[in-house]
Amino acid sequence: MEYNKYSIVQEIGNYIQWMLPLAALICTLLGSFGLNYIILWFINTVAIVLLTGGLKRLGNFTPYGKRPNGGDNTLISGHTSATMGASFFMFFLNNYIGLAFLPFAIYTAFSRVYALKHHVRDVFAATGLSLLITFLSFHYFLHFIS
């Protein structure tokens, strides 16, 4: 693969997509939050992945389903959903750690637009979906598993 400025920015975002949710899990494990929060991390992460994936597929049937570079599956950015979800999860657990995660999530969102993989609306939709799912996880699911 030939690297250019777009692919390097994109590759860094690709790595952050996996590292941030994993870092959130490690912080949850090491932070003595308890088993309920580990289960909550799992529920939150799976919900974000499933809803994002489903909405991406449904988006292909709309006029908004095309990527700026011509590909399919653009409606919601999965990379942005994963990283924003991890940031919001950590913010609800510990505000300072969540704020430390946020620049990495913002970089990932930027990288998706910069590399022409998503429109700006896609990363905003992913951010909103991640915030909604994480909010619901903490305010509703936590009561069921506690």
Secondary structure, DSSP 8 states (H G I E B T S, - for coil): ----HHHHHHHHHHHHHHHHHHHHHHHHHHTT--HHHHHHHHHHHHHHHHHHHHHHHHHTTSTT---TTS-S--SS-HHHHHHHHHHHHHHHH-HHHHHHHHHHHHHHHHHHHHTTSS-HHHHHHHHHHHHHHHHHIIIIIHHHH-
